[in-house]
Amino acid sequence: MWRDHRSGPAGYREKLSRAGFGLAALGDASFLGRLGQGSEVRLRTADKELTYVRLEPIGPRFLRKLDAFLQETGIEPHVPGEEVLAIPASRSG
């Protein structure tokens, strides 16, 4: 696993082990091991990983699209599942 630092001041790349990546990105050395065994990743966790490797988080765009879908269809947020979708209680309507 490579973390690209070319846009940083030193302009270097560092090679991390699976445990090193999990620890550096999420504070969880066993994250990639569990992922490889079929664990699921929540949106917030995916965004932390993407931010760590300097990629755009997917959560904000997904939640905007979900909000638009719910408004268009009239479906209540609890139908798809508030916890799974990480919808704050103030937006659950």
N, C-alpha and C positions, 0 to 999 in steps of 0.2 A: 504494500500500500504506500503510495507516494503522496506527500503533501507538497503542493507547489507553492513556493515562496518567491517566485520570480517577480511578482508585483511588489514585494516587500523591499525594505531598504537593502538587504544583503543580496537579494536575487538568487536564492539557492533552493534546492529541493532536498527534503529529508525523507529517508526511507524509514517507515515505522513497521514494527511487527503488528500482527492482528491485535494482540493485547495492548500494544502501545497506542495504536489508533483509537481503540475503544476507550482507553484511559484518557488520552489527550482530548478526544472529541466530546466524550460523554461522562467521563469519570467512572467508567465501567469497563474493566479489562476483559470481562467475559462476554461482552456484547456481541462481537462477531461470531464467537463460538456458538452462542445461543441462536443467532440468526441463521447460521449454517445448519442448525438442527431443526429449523422450521418455525422459530419464533416469529411473531408478527411485529411490525414496527408501527408505532403510533405517529401521527402527523408531526407532533411536536418534536419527537426524537429524530425523525427524518430531517426536519428543518435544522436541528442542531448539527447533524452530520454535514448537511449541505453547506451550512454557514462555515463550519470548520475548514472545509476544502474550498472555500470561497466561491460557492455556487449559489444561485438564487434559491431561497427557500420556496417550497411549493405550497405551504399552508395558507398564506394570505390569498393567493389566487384561487385555490380550491374552495376556501370559505366564501369568497365573493360569488363564485359560480353556484355553490350550494345555496346561499341566500337567494340568489336570483331564481333558482329552480323552485325553492320553497314558496317564494312570493308568487311565482307564475302558476304553480299547481295548487297552492292553498294547503299543501300537506303540512301538518304540524311537525315541528322539529323533533319531537320525541319519537316519531314513527321510524326514522332511520337510526335514531339512537344518539342522544346528546353526548354521552361520554365518548363513544367511538369517534364522533366527529369533532369533539372538543369545542362545542358551542357554549360560550359563557351563558350562565343562567339569565343574564339581563337581555340576551338576544333570543331566548327561547319562546318569547311571545306570549 
